[in-house]
């Protein structure tokens, strides 16, 4: 679980439509809108997990960081799934449920397994459901 306290905002006048930020975003929170040569990045704030990969990828100072008025919790409770199914999934993956899957966010394997059992099936969905990969 993670508390997201910041999100990114696009500086439209600096956005060159290069698509680097869109490709860097682990949750698909950034999409390019408009014709290919004049597209601008748009951020879906609720999907931003504050990893800031997009900021690192932007050479044009087209992305800034903004504070949220209220932190947003990102995480999946392991209590929402059947413990037998959770342990079986971890066993099938050959991972200890209490092992850290993402050291940067302290996300344990069991939280990722719970998110998967709740329907997350892609890296993007797992990141959105748990906050994993947001501080790496």
GUDORO-70760 format. One record per atom (N, C-alpha, C): residue number from 1; x, y, z; atom name; residue in one letter. Coordinates in Angstrom, 2 decimals, decimal comma, always signed. Atoms other than C-alpha are relative to their C-alpha. Layout:
BEGIN
+-----+---------+---------+---------+------+------+
| pos |      xx |      yy |      zz | site | code |
+-----+---------+---------+---------+------+------+
| NUM |       X |       Y |       Z |   CA |    a |
...
+-----+---------+---------+---------+------+------+
This chain:
BEGIN
+-----+---------+---------+---------+------+------+
| pos |      xx |      yy |      zz | site | code |
+-----+---------+---------+---------+------+------+
|   1 |   +0,82 |   -1,17 |   +0,00 |    N |    x |
|   1 |   +0,00 |   +0,00 |   +0,00 |   CA |    x |
|   1 |   +0,88 |   +1,25 |   +0,00 |    C |    x |
|   2 |   -0,74 |   -1,25 |   +0,09 |    N |    x |
|   2 |   +1,13 |   +3,50 |   -0,77 |   CA |    x |
|   2 |   -0,99 |   +1,16 |   +0,07 |    C |    x |
|   3 |   +0,79 |   -1,22 |   +0,05 |    N |    x |
|   3 |   -0,21 |   +6,99 |   -0,22 |   CA |    x |
|   3 |   +0,61 |   +0,91 |   -1,05 |    C |    x |
|   4 |   -0,43 |   -0,90 |   +1,06 |    N |    x |
|   4 |   +0,05 |   +9,11 |   -3,34 |   CA |    x |
|   4 |   -0,29 |   +1,41 |   +0,46 |    C |    x |
|   5 |   +0,14 |   -1,37 |   -0,49 |    N |    x |
|   5 |   +0,65 |  +12,70 |   -2,28 |   CA |    x |
|   5 |   +0,20 |   +1,03 |   -1,11 |    C |    x |
|   6 |   -0,27 |   -0,89 |   +1,12 |    N |    x |
|   6 |   +1,65 |  +14,15 |   -5,63 |   CA |    x |
|   6 |   -0,42 |   -0,66 |   -1,30 |    C |    x |
|   7 |   +0,28 |   +0,49 |   +1,35 |    N |    x |
|   7 |   +0,72 |  +13,80 |   -9,27 |   CA |    x |
|   7 |   +0,74 |   +0,90 |   -0,98 |    C |    x |
|   8 |   -0,66 |   -0,82 |   +1,01 |    N |    x |
|   8 |   +2,16 |  +15,09 |  -12,49 |   CA |    x |
|   8 |   -1,01 |   +0,83 |   -0,78 |    C |    x |
|   9 |   +0,80 |   -0,86 |   +0,85 |    N |    x |
|   9 |   +0,82 |  +17,90 |  -14,61 |   CA |    x |
|   9 |   +0,82 |   +0,33 |   -1,24 |    C |    x |
|  10 |   -0,66 |   -0,31 |   +1,27 |    N |    x |
|  10 |   +1,63 |  +18,68 |  -18,23 |   CA |    x |
|  10 |   +0,06 |   +1,52 |   -0,18 |    C |    x |
|  11 |   -0,17 |   -1,40 |   +0,39 |    N |    x |
|  11 |   +3,01 |  +22,07 |  -19,22 |   CA |    x |
|  11 |   -0,21 |   +0,03 |   -1,51 |    C |    x |
|  12 |   +0,37 |   +0,11 |   +1,42 |    N |    x |
|  12 |   +1,20 |  +22,29 |  -22,56 |   CA |    x |
|  12 |   +0,95 |   +0,74 |   -0,94 |    C |    x |
|  13 |   -0,86 |   -0,78 |   +0,89 |    N |    x |
|  13 |   +3,42 |  +25,00 |  -24,00 |   CA |    x |
|  13 |   +1,40 |   -0,61 |   -0,19 |    C |    x |
|  14 |   -1,30 |   +0,65 |   +0,13 |    N |    x |
|  14 |   +6,50 |  +22,83 |  -23,43 |   CA |    x |
|  14 |   -0,10 |   -1,41 |   -0,60 |    C |    x |
|  15 |   +0,19 |   +1,35 |   +0,52 |    N |    x |
|  15 |   +5,00 |  +19,53 |  -24,62 |   CA |    x |
|  15 |   +0,24 |   -0,01 |   -1,51 |    C |    x |
|  16 |   -0,34 |   +0,10 |   +1,42 |    N |    x |
|  16 |   +6,49 |  +18,54 |  -27,96 |   CA |    x |
|  16 |   -0,68 |   -1,18 |   -0,69 |    C |    x |
|  17 |   +0,70 |   +1,14 |   +0,58 |    N |    x |
|  17 |   +4,32 |  +15,46 |  -28,48 |   CA |    x |
|  17 |   +0,91 |   -1,15 |   -0,37 |    C |    x |
|  18 |   -1,00 |   +1,02 |   +0,33 |    N |    x |
|  18 |   +7,28 |  +13,10 |  -28,42 |   CA |    x |
|  18 |   -0,40 |   -1,42 |   +0,42 |    C |    x |
|  19 |   +0,51 |   +1,29 |   -0,48 |    N |    x |
|  19 |   +5,37 |  +10,27 |  -26,66 |   CA |    x |
|  19 |   +0,90 |   -0,69 |   +1,02 |    C |    x |
|  20 |   -0,89 |   +0,66 |   -0,96 |    N |    x |
|  20 |   +8,28 |   +9,51 |  -24,29 |   CA |    x |
|  20 |   -0,69 |   -0,20 |   +1,35 |    C |    x |
|  21 |   +0,66 |   +0,12 |   -1,31 |    N |    x |
|  21 |   +6,19 |  +10,20 |  -21,18 |   CA |    x |
|  21 |   -1,07 |   -1,08 |   -0,03 |    C |    x |
|  22 |   +1,04 |   +1,02 |   +0,12 |    N |    x |
|  22 |   +3,34 |   +8,02 |  -22,42 |   CA |    x |
|  22 |   +0,60 |   -1,40 |   +0,08 |    C |    x |
|  23 |   -0,66 |   +1,31 |   -0,02 |    N |    x |
|  23 |   +5,73 |   +5,11 |  -22,99 |   CA |    x |
|  23 |   +0,62 |   -0,33 |   +1,36 |    C |    x |
|  24 |   -0,65 |   +0,21 |   -1,29 |    N |    x |
|  24 |   +7,40 |   +5,61 |  -19,59 |   CA |    x |
|  24 |   -0,98 |   -0,30 |   +1,13 |    C |    x |
|  25 |   +0,99 |   +0,11 |   -1,08 |    N |    x |
|  25 |   +4,19 |   +5,57 |  -17,53 |   CA |    x |
|  25 |   -0,41 |   -1,45 |   +0,24 |    C |    x |
|  26 |   +0,32 |   +1,40 |   -0,27 |    N |    x |
|  26 |   +3,69 |   +2,20 |  -15,80 |   CA |    x |
|  26 |   -1,50 |   -0,28 |   +0,17 |    C |    x |
|  27 |   +1,43 |   +0,21 |   -0,21 |    N |    x |
|  27 |   -0,06 |   +2,76 |  -15,30 |   CA |    x |
|  27 |   -0,85 |   +0,54 |   -1,13 |    C |    x |
|  28 |   +0,72 |   -0,61 |   +1,13 |    N |    x |
|  28 |   -1,01 |   +4,34 |  -18,63 |   CA |    x |
|  28 |   -0,80 |   +1,22 |   +0,42 |    C |    x |
|  29 |   +0,68 |   -1,22 |   -0,46 |    N |    x |
|  29 |   -1,99 |   +7,51 |  -16,77 |   CA |    x |
|  29 |   +0,18 |   +1,14 |   -1,00 |    C |    x |
|  30 |   -0,26 |   -1,05 |   +1,00 |    N |    x |
|  30 |   -0,56 |   +9,58 |  -19,64 |   CA |    x |
|  30 |   -0,35 |   -0,53 |   -1,38 |    C |    x |
|  31 |   +0,31 |   +0,34 |   +1,38 |    N |    x |
|  31 |   -2,02 |   +9,49 |  -23,11 |   CA |    x |
|  31 |   +0,22 |   +1,24 |   -0,85 |    C |    x |
|  32 |   -0,20 |   -1,10 |   +0,94 |    N |    x |
|  32 |   -1,26 |  +11,58 |  -26,14 |   CA |    x |
|  32 |   -1,32 |   +0,22 |   -0,73 |    C |    x |
|  33 |   +1,27 |   -0,35 |   +0,63 |    N |    x |
|  33 |   -4,24 |  +13,42 |  -27,60 |   CA |    x |
|  33 |   +0,26 |   +0,95 |   -1,15 |    C |    x |
|  34 |   -0,13 |   -0,85 |   +1,17 |    N |    x |
|  34 |   -4,46 |  +14,92 |  -31,05 |   CA |    x |
|  34 |   +0,79 |   -0,68 |   -1,09 |    C |    x |
|  35 |   -0,74 |   +0,56 |   +1,13 |    N |    x |
|  35 |   -2,82 |  +14,37 |  -34,42 |   CA |    x |
|  35 |   +1,45 |   -0,26 |   +0,38 |    C |    x |
|  36 |   -1,34 |   +0,48 |   -0,35 |    N |    x |
|  36 |   +0,54 |  +12,59 |  -34,25 |   CA |    x |
|  36 |   +1,04 |   +1,10 |   +0,12 |    C |    x |
|  37 |   -1,08 |   -1,01 |   -0,02 |    N |    x |
|  37 |   +2,73 |  +15,60 |  -35,06 |   CA |    x |
|  37 |   -0,29 |   +1,18 |   +0,93 |    C |    x |
|  38 |   +0,31 |   -1,10 |   -0,91 |    N |    x |
|  38 |   +0,89 |  +17,98 |  -32,73 |   CA |    x |
|  38 |   -0,73 |   -0,49 |   +1,26 |    C |    x |
|  39 |   +0,67 |   +0,57 |   -1,17 |    N |    x |
|  39 |   -0,31 |  +15,66 |  -29,96 |   CA |    x |
|  39 |   +0,54 |   +0,62 |   +1,29 |    C |    x |
|  40 |   -0,38 |   -0,47 |   -1,32 |    N |    x |
|  40 |   -0,25 |  +16,82 |  -26,37 |   CA |    x |
|  40 |   -0,29 |   -1,09 |   +1,03 |    C |    x |
|  41 |   +0,20 |   +0,97 |   -1,06 |    N |    x |
|  41 |   +0,11 |  +14,69 |  -23,27 |   CA |    x |
|  41 |   -1,14 |   +0,45 |   +0,91 |    C |    x |
|  42 |   +1,09 |   -0,24 |   -0,94 |    N |    x |
|  42 |   -2,91 |  +14,41 |  -20,97 |   CA |    x |
|  42 |   +0,14 |   -1,02 |   +1,13 |    C |    x |
|  43 |   -0,17 |   +0,87 |   -1,17 |    N |    x |
|  43 |   -2,76 |  +12,98 |  -17,44 |   CA |    x |
|  43 |   -1,36 |   -0,31 |   +0,62 |    C |    x |
|  44 |   +1,16 |   +0,45 |   -0,78 |    N |    x |
|  44 |   -5,51 |  +10,94 |  -15,81 |   CA |    x |
|  44 |   +0,48 |   -0,07 |   +1,44 |    C |    x |
|  45 |   -0,53 |   -0,14 |   -1,36 |    N |    x |
|  45 |   -4,84 |  +12,03 |  -12,23 |   CA |    x |
|  45 |   -0,25 |   -1,22 |   +0,86 |    C |    x |
|  46 |   +0,33 |   +1,15 |   -0,85 |    N |    x |
|  46 |   -6,57 |   +9,03 |  -10,65 |   CA |    x |
|  46 |   +0,85 |   -1,22 |   -0,31 |    C |    x |
|  47 |   -0,87 |   +1,13 |   +0,37 |    N |    x |
|  47 |   -4,19 |   +6,67 |  -12,48 |   CA |    x |
|  47 |   +1,47 |   +0,29 |   +0,27 |    C |    x |
|  48 |   -1,40 |   -0,37 |   -0,28 |    N |    x |
|  48 |   -0,99 |   +8,55 |  -11,56 |   CA |    x |
|  48 |   +0,38 |   -0,50 |   +1,38 |    C |    x |
|  49 |   -0,47 |   +0,52 |   -1,29 |    N |    x |
|  49 |   +0,94 |   +6,73 |   -8,82 |   CA |    x |
|  49 |   +1,29 |   +0,68 |   +0,45 |    C |    x |
|  50 |   -1,14 |   -0,83 |   -0,42 |    N |    x |
|  50 |   +3,67 |   +9,38 |   -8,56 |   CA |    x |
|  50 |   +1,34 |   -0,72 |   -0,08 |    C |    x |
|  51 |   -1,29 |   +0,65 |   +0,19 |    N |    x |
|  51 |   +6,52 |   +7,30 |   -9,91 |   CA |    x |
|  51 |   +1,01 |   +0,96 |   -0,62 |    C |    x |
|  52 |   -0,77 |   -1,07 |   +0,63 |    N |    x |
|  52 |   +7,80 |  +10,31 |  -11,88 |   CA |    x |
|  52 |   +0,94 |   -0,47 |   -1,11 |    C |    x |
|  53 |   -0,76 |   +0,46 |   +1,16 |    N |    x |
|  53 |   +9,23 |   +8,19 |  -14,69 |   CA |    x |
|  53 |   -0,19 |   +0,94 |   -1,19 |    C |    x |
|  54 |   +0,29 |   -0,92 |   +1,09 |    N |    x |
|  54 |   +7,54 |  +10,60 |  -17,07 |   CA |    x |
|  54 |   +0,85 |   +1,26 |   +0,11 |    C |    x |
|  55 |   -0,83 |   -1,19 |   -0,22 |    N |    x |
|  55 |   +9,40 |  +13,53 |  -15,51 |   CA |    x |
|  55 |   +1,42 |   -0,28 |   -0,46 |    C |    x |
|  56 |   -1,35 |   +0,38 |   +0,40 |    N |    x |
|  56 |  +12,68 |  +11,70 |  -16,01 |   CA |    x |
|  56 |   +0,13 |   -0,15 |   -1,51 |    C |    x |
|  57 |   -0,06 |   +0,24 |   +1,44 |    N |    x |
|  57 |  +11,79 |  +10,91 |  -19,62 |   CA |    x |
|  57 |   -0,15 |   +1,26 |   -0,83 |    C |    x |
|  58 |   +0,30 |   -1,23 |   +0,76 |    N |    x |
|  58 |  +10,85 |  +14,47 |  -20,60 |   CA |    x |
|  58 |   +1,21 |   +0,92 |   -0,02 |    C |    x |
|  59 |   -1,16 |   -0,89 |   +0,17 |    N |    x |
|  59 |  +13,76 |  +16,48 |  -21,99 |   CA |    x |
|  59 |   -0,42 |   +1,44 |   -0,26 |    C |    x |
|  60 |   +0,50 |   -1,30 |   +0,43 |    N |    x |
|  60 |  +11,53 |  +19,48 |  -22,70 |   CA |    x |
|  60 |   -0,66 |   +0,80 |   +1,14 |    C |    x |
|  61 |   +0,63 |   -0,66 |   -1,15 |    N |    x |
|  61 |  +10,43 |  +20,51 |  -19,17 |   CA |    x |
|  61 |   -1,50 |   +0,12 |   -0,19 |    C |    x |
|  62 |   +1,42 |   -0,01 |   +0,29 |    N |    x |
|  62 |   +6,91 |  +19,58 |  -20,17 |   CA |    x |
|  62 |   -0,85 |   -0,61 |   +1,11 |    C |    x |
|  63 |   +0,75 |   +0,65 |   -1,08 |    N |    x |
|  63 |   +5,95 |  +17,92 |  -16,87 |   CA |    x |
|  63 |   +0,45 |   +0,59 |   +1,33 |    C |    x |
|  64 |   -0,29 |   -0,49 |   -1,35 |    N |    x |
|  64 |   +5,72 |  +19,36 |  -13,37 |   CA |    x |
|  64 |   -0,69 |   -0,92 |   +1,00 |    C |    x |
|  65 |   +0,57 |   +0,79 |   -1,08 |    N |    x |
|  65 |   +4,82 |  +17,82 |  -10,03 |   CA |    x |
|  65 |   -0,89 |   +0,91 |   +0,82 |    C |    x |
|  66 |   +0,96 |   -0,77 |   -0,78 |    N |    x |
|  66 |   +1,76 |  +19,02 |   -8,14 |   CA |    x |
|  66 |   -0,39 |   -0,78 |   +1,25 |    C |    x |
|  67 |   +0,45 |   +0,62 |   -1,25 |    N |    x |
|  67 |   +0,73 |  +18,34 |   -4,55 |   CA |    x |
|  67 |   -1,50 |   -0,22 |   -0,06 |    C |    x |
|  68 |   +1,43 |   +0,26 |   -0,12 |    N |    x |
|  68 |   -2,65 |  +16,72 |   -4,00 |   CA |    x |
|  68 |   -0,52 |   +0,64 |   +1,29 |    C |    x |
|  69 |   +0,60 |   -0,55 |   -1,22 |    N |    x |
|  69 |   -4,99 |  +18,38 |   -1,52 |   CA |    x |
|  69 |   -0,16 |   -1,08 |   +1,06 |    C |    x |
|  70 |   +0,17 |   +1,15 |   -0,89 |    N |    x |
|  70 |   -5,70 |  +14,96 |   +0,00 |   CA |    x |
|  70 |   +0,78 |   -1,18 |   -0,56 |    C |    x |
|  71 |   -0,69 |   +1,19 |   +0,49 |    N |    x |
|  71 |   -3,36 |  +11,96 |   -0,27 |   CA |    x |
|  71 |   -1,01 |   -1,08 |   -0,39 |    C |    x |
|  72 |   +0,86 |   +1,07 |   +0,51 |    N |    x |
|  72 |   -4,85 |   +9,03 |   -2,18 |   CA |    x |
|  72 |   +0,66 |   -1,34 |   +0,31 |    C |    x |
|  73 |   -0,52 |   +1,32 |   -0,35 |    N |    x |
|  73 |   -4,42 |   +5,47 |   -0,90 |   CA |    x |
|  73 |   -0,03 |   -0,90 |   -1,22 |    C |    x |
|  74 |   -0,09 |   +0,98 |   +1,08 |    N |    x |
|  74 |   -3,25 |   +2,91 |   -3,44 |   CA |    x |
|  74 |   +0,47 |   -1,30 |   +0,63 |    C |    x |
|  75 |   -0,38 |   +1,27 |   -0,59 |    N |    x |
|  75 |   -3,23 |   -0,68 |   -2,32 |   CA |    x |
|  75 |   -1,13 |   -1,00 |   -0,08 |    C |    x |
|  76 |   +0,98 |   +1,08 |   +0,00 |    N |    x |
|  76 |   -5,00 |   -4,00 |   -2,17 |   CA |    x |
|  76 |   +0,16 |   -0,77 |   +1,30 |    C |    x |
|  77 |   -0,04 |   +0,75 |   -1,24 |    N |    x |
|  77 |   -5,89 |   -5,66 |   +1,09 |   CA |    x |
|  77 |   +0,01 |   -1,50 |   -0,30 |    C |    x |
|  78 |   -0,05 |   +1,45 |   +0,18 |    N |    x |
|  78 |   -4,99 |   -9,31 |   +1,31 |   CA |    x |
|  78 |   -1,22 |   -0,66 |   +0,65 |    C |    x |
|  79 |   +1,19 |   +0,53 |   -0,66 |    N |    x |
|  79 |   -8,14 |   -9,74 |   +3,42 |   CA |    x |
|  79 |   -1,19 |   -0,09 |   -0,95 |    C |    x |
|  80 |   +1,11 |   +0,01 |   +0,97 |    N |    x |
|  80 |  -10,28 |   -9,32 |   +0,29 |   CA |    x |
|  80 |   -0,04 |   -1,27 |   -0,82 |    C |    x |
|  81 |   -0,06 |   +1,23 |   +0,80 |    N |    x |
|  81 |   -9,30 |  -12,71 |   -1,12 |   CA |    x |
|  81 |   +0,10 |   -1,23 |   +0,90 |    C |    x |
|  82 |   -0,09 |   +1,27 |   -0,70 |    N |    x |
|  82 |   -9,41 |  -16,34 |   -0,08 |   CA |    x |
|  82 |   +1,47 |   -0,29 |   +0,32 |    C |    x |
|  83 |   -1,40 |   +0,23 |   -0,36 |    N |    x |
|  83 |   -6,19 |  -17,05 |   +1,87 |   CA |    x |
|  83 |   +0,59 |   -1,26 |   -0,63 |    C |    x |
|  84 |   -0,49 |   +1,23 |   +0,63 |    N |    x |
|  84 |   -5,93 |  -20,56 |   +0,40 |   CA |    x |
|  84 |   +0,39 |   +0,29 |   -1,45 |    C |    x |
|  85 |   -0,29 |   -0,37 |   +1,39 |    N |    x |
|  85 |   -6,09 |  -19,15 |   -3,15 |   CA |    x |
|  85 |   +1,22 |   +0,90 |   -0,08 |    C |    x |
|  86 |   -1,15 |   -0,91 |   -0,03 |    N |    x |
|  86 |   -3,60 |  -16,43 |   -2,24 |   CA |    x |
|  86 |   +1,30 |   -0,80 |   +0,17 |    C |    x |
|  87 |   -1,20 |   +0,81 |   -0,23 |    N |    x |
|  87 |   -1,08 |  -18,94 |   -0,87 |   CA |    x |
|  87 |   +0,29 |   -0,93 |   -1,17 |    C |    x |
|  88 |   -0,20 |   +0,88 |   +1,16 |    N |    x |
|  88 |   -1,63 |  -21,27 |   -3,83 |   CA |    x |
|  88 |   +0,63 |   +0,78 |   -1,16 |    C |    x |
|  89 |   -0,58 |   -0,81 |   +1,08 |    N |    x |
|  89 |   -0,86 |  -18,46 |   -6,27 |   CA |    x |
|  89 |   +1,46 |   +0,32 |   +0,30 |    C |    x |
|  90 |   -1,39 |   -0,27 |   -0,37 |    N |    x |
|  90 |   +2,29 |  -17,51 |   -4,37 |   CA |    x |
|  90 |   +0,86 |   -1,25 |   -0,16 |    C |    x |
|  91 |   -0,72 |   +1,27 |   +0,15 |    N |    x |
|  91 |   +3,35 |  -21,18 |   -4,25 |   CA |    x |
|  91 |   +0,25 |   -0,30 |   -1,48 |    C |    x |
|  92 |   -0,14 |   +0,27 |   +1,43 |    N |    x |
|  92 |   +2,72 |  -21,55 |   -7,99 |   CA |    x |
|  92 |   +1,08 |   +0,88 |   -0,63 |    C |    x |
|  93 |   -1,03 |   -0,91 |   +0,51 |    N |    x |
|  93 |   +4,99 |  -18,56 |   -8,59 |   CA |    x |
|  93 |   +1,35 |   -0,27 |   +0,65 |    C |    x |
|  94 |   -1,25 |   +0,30 |   -0,69 |    N |    x |
|  94 |   +7,61 |  -19,99 |   -6,23 |   CA |    x |
|  94 |   +0,48 |   +1,14 |   +0,87 |    C |    x |
|  95 |   -0,35 |   -1,16 |   -0,81 |    N |    x |
|  95 |   +7,49 |  -16,92 |   -4,00 |   CA |    x |
|  95 |   -0,63 |   -0,08 |   +1,37 |    C |    x |
|  96 |   +0,51 |   -0,09 |   -1,36 |    N |    x |
|  96 |   +7,07 |  -16,46 |   -0,28 |   CA |    x |
|  96 |   -0,98 |   +1,18 |   +0,05 |    C |    x |
|  97 |   +0,98 |   -1,09 |   -0,04 |    N |    x |
|  97 |   +3,90 |  -14,39 |   +0,33 |   CA |    x |
|  97 |   +0,48 |   +1,25 |   +0,75 |    C |    x |
|  98 |   -0,48 |   -1,14 |   -0,80 |    N |    x |
|  98 |   +5,74 |  -12,18 |   +2,85 |   CA |    x |
|  98 |   +1,28 |   +0,62 |   -0,56 |    C |    x |
|  99 |   -1,19 |   -0,56 |   +0,65 |    N |    x |
|  99 |   +8,69 |  -11,54 |   +0,54 |   CA |    x |
|  99 |   -0,34 |   +1,35 |   -0,62 |    C |    x |
| 100 |   +0,19 |   -1,30 |   +0,65 |    N |    x |
| 100 |   +9,10 |   -7,97 |   -0,70 |   CA |    x |
| 100 |   +0,09 |   -0,17 |   -1,51 |    C |    x |
| 101 |   +0,00 |   +0,04 |   +1,46 |    N |    x |
| 101 |   +8,16 |   -7,76 |   -4,36 |   CA |    x |
| 101 |   +0,53 |   +1,30 |   -0,56 |    C |    x |
| 102 |   -0,49 |   -1,31 |   +0,42 |    N |    x |
| 102 |   +8,92 |   -4,05 |   -4,65 |   CA |    x |
| 102 |   +0,58 |   +0,68 |   +1,23 |    C |    x |
| 103 |   -0,66 |   -0,58 |   -1,17 |    N |    x |
| 103 |  +11,47 |   -2,72 |   -2,19 |   CA |    x |
| 103 |   -0,29 |   +1,49 |   +0,15 |    C |    x |
| 104 |   +0,20 |   -1,46 |   -0,04 |    N |    x |
| 104 |  +10,81 |   +0,91 |   -3,11 |   CA |    x |
| 104 |   -1,31 |   +0,38 |   +0,68 |    C |    x |
| 105 |   +1,30 |   -0,30 |   -0,61 |    N |    x |
| 105 |   +7,19 |   +0,76 |   -1,94 |   CA |    x |
| 105 |   -0,36 |   -0,97 |   +1,12 |    C |    x |
| 106 |   +0,23 |   +1,03 |   -1,01 |    N |    x |
| 106 |   +7,48 |   -2,16 |   +0,50 |   CA |    x |
| 106 |   -1,23 |   -0,84 |   -0,31 |    C |    x |
| 107 |   +1,13 |   +0,83 |   +0,42 |    N |    x |
| 107 |   +4,88 |   -4,05 |   -1,51 |   CA |    x |
| 107 |   +0,41 |   -1,46 |   +0,08 |    C |    x |
| 108 |   -0,30 |   +1,42 |   -0,16 |    N |    x |
| 108 |   +4,82 |   -7,70 |   -0,54 |   CA |    x |
| 108 |   -0,64 |   -0,81 |   -1,13 |    C |    x |
| 109 |   +0,50 |   +0,93 |   +1,01 |    N |    x |
| 109 |   +4,23 |  -10,62 |   -2,89 |   CA |    x |
| 109 |   -1,49 |   -0,27 |   +0,22 |    C |    x |
| 110 |   +1,40 |   +0,32 |   -0,28 |    N |    x |
| 110 |   +0,93 |  -11,37 |   -1,13 |   CA |    x |
| 110 |   -0,95 |   +1,11 |   -0,44 |    C |    x |
| 111 |   +0,87 |   -1,08 |   +0,48 |    N |    x |
| 111 |   -0,45 |   -7,91 |   -2,03 |   CA |    x |
| 111 |   -0,16 |   -0,07 |   -1,51 |    C |    x |
| 112 |   +0,10 |   +0,18 |   +1,46 |    N |    x |
| 112 |   +0,38 |   -8,46 |   -5,70 |   CA |    x |
| 112 |   -0,88 |   -1,19 |   -0,33 |    C |    x |
| 113 |   +0,82 |   +1,18 |   +0,23 |    N |    x |
| 113 |   -1,19 |  -11,91 |   -5,49 |   CA |    x |
| 113 |   -1,48 |   +0,32 |   +0,25 |    C |    x |
| 114 |   +1,39 |   -0,39 |   -0,29 |    N |    x |
| 114 |   -4,34 |  -10,42 |   -3,91 |   CA |    x |
| 114 |   -0,56 |   +0,84 |   -1,14 |    C |    x |
| 115 |   +0,44 |   -0,83 |   +1,12 |    N |    x |
| 115 |   -4,53 |   -7,83 |   -6,69 |   CA |    x |
| 115 |   -0,28 |   -0,87 |   -1,22 |    C |    x |
| 116 |   +0,21 |   +0,91 |   +1,14 |    N |    x |
| 116 |   -4,17 |  -10,60 |   -9,29 |   CA |    x |
| 116 |   -1,29 |   -0,81 |   +0,20 |    C |    x |
| 117 |   +1,21 |   +0,76 |   -0,27 |    N |    x |
| 117 |   -6,89 |  -12,64 |   -7,61 |   CA |    x |
| 117 |   -1,26 |   +0,88 |   -0,10 |    C |    x |
| 118 |   +1,12 |   -0,95 |   +0,16 |    N |    x |
| 118 |   -9,09 |   -9,51 |   -7,66 |   CA |    x |
| 118 |   -0,18 |   +0,44 |   -1,44 |    C |    x |
| 119 |   +0,22 |   -0,29 |   +1,41 |    N |    x |
| 119 |   -8,65 |   -9,29 |  -11,42 |   CA |    x |
| 119 |   +1,10 |   +0,74 |   -0,72 |    C |    x |
| 120 |   -1,11 |   -0,67 |   +0,68 |    N |    x |
| 120 |   -5,42 |   -7,39 |  -12,12 |   CA |    x |
| 120 |   +0,76 |   -1,02 |   -0,83 |    C |    x |
| 121 |   -0,65 |   +1,00 |   +0,86 |    N |    x |
| 121 |   -3,87 |   -9,14 |  -15,09 |   CA |    x |
| 121 |   +1,17 |   +0,56 |   -0,80 |    C |    x |
| 122 |   -1,13 |   -0,60 |   +0,71 |    N |    x |
| 122 |   -1,30 |   -6,70 |  -16,49 |   CA |    x |
| 122 |   +0,88 |   +0,74 |   +1,01 |    C |    x |
| 123 |   -0,90 |   -0,77 |   -0,85 |    N |    x |
| 123 |   +1,68 |   -4,86 |  -15,05 |   CA |    x |
| 123 |   -0,66 |   +1,32 |   +0,41 |    C |    x |
| 124 |   +0,65 |   -1,28 |   -0,27 |    N |    x |
| 124 |   -0,28 |   -1,61 |  -15,34 |   CA |    x |
| 124 |   -1,09 |   -0,15 |   +1,07 |    C |    x |
| 125 |   +1,08 |   +0,23 |   -0,97 |    N |    x |
| 125 |   -3,25 |   -3,03 |  -13,42 |   CA |    x |
| 125 |   +0,57 |   -0,33 |   +1,38 |    C |    x |
| 126 |   -0,63 |   +0,30 |   -1,29 |    N |    x |
| 126 |   -0,97 |   -4,42 |  -10,69 |   CA |    x |
| 126 |   +0,56 |   +1,26 |   +0,64 |    C |    x |
| 127 |   -0,55 |   -1,26 |   -0,52 |    N |    x |
| 127 |   +0,77 |   -1,05 |  -10,32 |   CA |    x |
| 127 |   -1,12 |   +0,89 |   +0,53 |    C |    x |
| 128 |   +1,15 |   -0,80 |   -0,45 |    N |    x |
| 128 |   -2,60 |   +0,73 |  -10,09 |   CA |    x |
| 128 |   -0,63 |   -0,56 |   +1,26 |    C |    x |
| 129 |   +0,66 |   +0,64 |   -1,14 |    N |    x |
| 129 |   -3,94 |   -1,77 |   -7,57 |   CA |    x |
| 129 |   +0,84 |   -0,01 |   +1,26 |    C |    x |
| 130 |   -0,87 |   +0,15 |   -1,17 |    N |    x |
| 130 |   -0,91 |   -1,84 |   -5,29 |   CA |    x |
| 130 |   +0,96 |   +1,17 |   +0,25 |    C |    x |
| 131 |   -1,00 |   -1,05 |   -0,12 |    N |    x |
| 131 |   +1,32 |   +1,15 |   -5,96 |   CA |    x |
| 131 |   +1,41 |   -0,49 |   -0,27 |    C |    x |
| 132 |   -1,33 |   +0,55 |   +0,30 |    N |    x |
| 132 |   +4,21 |   -1,20 |   -6,77 |   CA |    x |
| 132 |   +0,57 |   +0,69 |   -1,23 |    C |    x |
| 133 |   -0,75 |   -0,62 |   +1,11 |    N |    x |
| 133 |   +6,82 |   +0,27 |   -9,11 |   CA |    x |
| 133 |   -0,15 |   +1,50 |   -0,01 |    C |    x |
| 134 |   +0,19 |   -1,45 |   +0,02 |    N |    x |
| 134 |   +5,93 |   +3,79 |   -8,08 |   CA |    x |
| 134 |   +1,15 |   +0,78 |   +0,62 |    C |    x |
| 135 |   -1,11 |   -0,73 |   -0,59 |    N |    x |
| 135 |   +9,10 |   +4,61 |   -6,25 |   CA |    x |
| 135 |   +1,36 |   -0,49 |   -0,49 |    C |    x |
| 136 |   -1,24 |   +0,63 |   +0,47 |    N |    x |
| 136 |  +11,69 |   +2,66 |   -8,21 |   CA |    x |
| 136 |   +0,84 |   +0,96 |   -0,83 |    C |    x |
+-----+---------+---------+---------+------+------+
